[in-house]
Amino acid sequence: MGTVKAICVSGERGVQKHPVEKAGFAPEWGIVGDAHGGNWHRQVSLLGDEKIQAFREKGAQVDYGAFGENLVVEGFDFRSLPVGTLLRCGPVLLEITQIGKECHSHCEIYKAMGDCIMPREGVFARVLEGGEIQVGDEMQLAERTGVRPFQAAVITLSDKGAMGQRRDESGPAIVKRLEEQGYQVVETLLLADEQAVLQKQLIRLCDQRQLDLILTTGGTGFAPRDVTPEATMAVAHRNAPGIAEAIRAASMRITPRAMLSRGVSVIRGKTLIVNLPGSPKAVQESMDVFLDVIPHALTLLRGEGGECARK
């Protein structure tokens, strides 16, 4: 259980947030009147008061709201809470959607102190149930009723697609198939075949958004710029070769050229990443192989499943 120490808002992006005594929270929007509200996953930002106090002890003169946080709460180490955690504060119900953030350009605090705590200690949430929160209100963890749907991202790798010279048909086909199976596809990306760019996005989606599944399409062949497997292996914590092997084995019964696919399947944290071929037909055939099996794997990665052994 924690206590709300400050509520901070700003009516304009790029302007430091300022403390207010109370604020209204709108479902699937955020704080009423705050510039960062909207139909996205980072509606409300939260930061532990203990982290701010520790930063102040280093000599930093920072007010509440200086880190861009909306809610300052005493008693919570937010970074230790996984994505999907529910937080209840009076009538308001929040769901954590992202851990930490990327610092695109160093803020004034960083320039003065050589450090900023928000990128590593802050979390973001969306508003599930609205109402009013006042300074001094209590916040506590809330239990979830039912099972949280698996969350996924789909990444298409194509130089021509990224330049607008080719229509992406494989990415939407994957999204449609996943949604038909009950997955929440929370992000879709169309990227050029650049290893560093793909690695950066994979790390963000695994570490900050903590997604269950990432499916890539394209960039798995022998062409010089086909670097999807290299990028995927570079971010992997553990190998999961069986899925990629099963896709190749099944595809070999359709075309001998399937042996030329270099796609891999790996695990980073609690996220499964699977490389799929680039063509819409091959994407569908590949998903036929594993889509009914991986819910068990994703449940195990969440730490919610049992043993894999057959009896």
Rosetta blueprint (number, residue, H / E / L):
1 M L
2 G E
3 T E
4 V E
5 K E
6 A E
7 I E
8 C E
9 V E
10 S L
11 G L
12 E L
13 R L
14 G L
15 V L
16 Q L
17 K L
18 H E
19 P E
20 V E
21 E L
22 K E
23 A E
24 G E
25 F E
26 A E
27 P L
28 E L
29 W L
30 G E
31 I E
32 V L
33 G L
34 D L
35 A L
36 H L
37 G L
38 G L
39 N L
40 W L
41 H L
42 R L
43 Q L
44 V E
45 S E
46 L E
47 L E
48 G E
49 D H
50 E H
51 K H
52 I H
53 Q H
54 A H
55 F H
56 R H
57 E L
58 K L
59 G L
60 A L
61 Q L
62 V L
63 D L
64 Y L
65 G L
66 A L
67 F L
68 G L
69 E L
70 N L
71 L E
72 V E
73 V E
74 E E
75 G L
76 F L
77 D L
78 F H
79 R H
80 S H
81 L L
82 P L
83 V L
84 G L
85 T L
86 L E
87 L E
88 R E
89 C E
90 G L
91 P L
92 V E
93 L E
94 L E
95 E E
96 I E
97 T E
98 Q E
99 I E
100 G L
101 K L
102 E L
103 C L
104 H L
105 S L
106 H L
107 C L
108 E H
109 I H
110 Y H
111 K H
112 A H
113 M H
114 G L
115 D L
116 C L
117 I L
118 M H
119 P H
120 R H
121 E H
122 G L
123 V E
124 F E
125 A E
126 R E
127 V E
128 L E
129 E E
130 G L
131 G E
132 E E
133 I E
134 Q E
135 V L
136 G L
137 D L
138 E E
139 M E
140 Q E
141 L E
142 A E
143 E L
144 R L
145 T L
146 G L
147 V L
148 R L
149 P L
150 F L
151 Q E
152 A E
153 A E
154 V E
155 I E
156 T E
157 L E
158 S L
159 D H
160 K H
161 G H
162 A H
163 M L
164 G L
165 Q L
166 R L
167 R L
168 D L
169 E L
170 S H
171 G H
172 P H
173 A H
174 I H
175 V H
176 K H
177 R H
178 L H
179 E H
180 E H
181 Q L
182 G L
183 Y L
184 Q E
185 V E
186 V E
187 E E
188 T E
189 L E
190 L E
191 L E
192 A L
193 D L
194 E L
195 Q H
196 A H
197 V H
198 L H
199 Q H
200 K H
201 Q H
202 L H
203 I H
204 R H
205 L H
206 C H
207 D H
208 Q H
209 R L
210 Q L
211 L L
212 D L
213 L E
214 I E
215 L E
216 T E
217 T E
218 G L
219 G L
220 T L
221 G L
222 F L
223 A L
224 P L
225 R L
226 D L
227 V L
228 T H
229 P H
230 E H
231 A H
232 T H
233 M H
234 A H
235 V H
236 A L
237 H L
238 R E
239 N E
240 A L
241 P H
242 G H
243 I H
244 A H
245 E H
246 A H
247 I H
248 R H
249 A H
250 A H
251 S H
252 M H
253 R L
254 I L
255 T L
256 P H
257 R H
258 A H
259 M H
260 L H
261 S L
262 R L
263 G L
264 V L
265 S E
266 V E
267 I E
268 R E
269 G L
270 K L
271 T E
272 L E
273 I E
274 V E
275 N E
276 L E
277 P L
278 G L
279 S L
280 P H
281 K H
282 A H
283 V H
284 Q H
285 E H
286 S H
287 M H
288 D H
289 V H
290 F H
291 L L
292 D L
293 V L
294 I H
295 P H
296 H H
297 A H
298 L H
299 T H
300 L H
301 L H
302 R L
303 G L
304 E L
305 G L
306 G L
307 E L
308 C L
309 A L
310 R L
311 K L
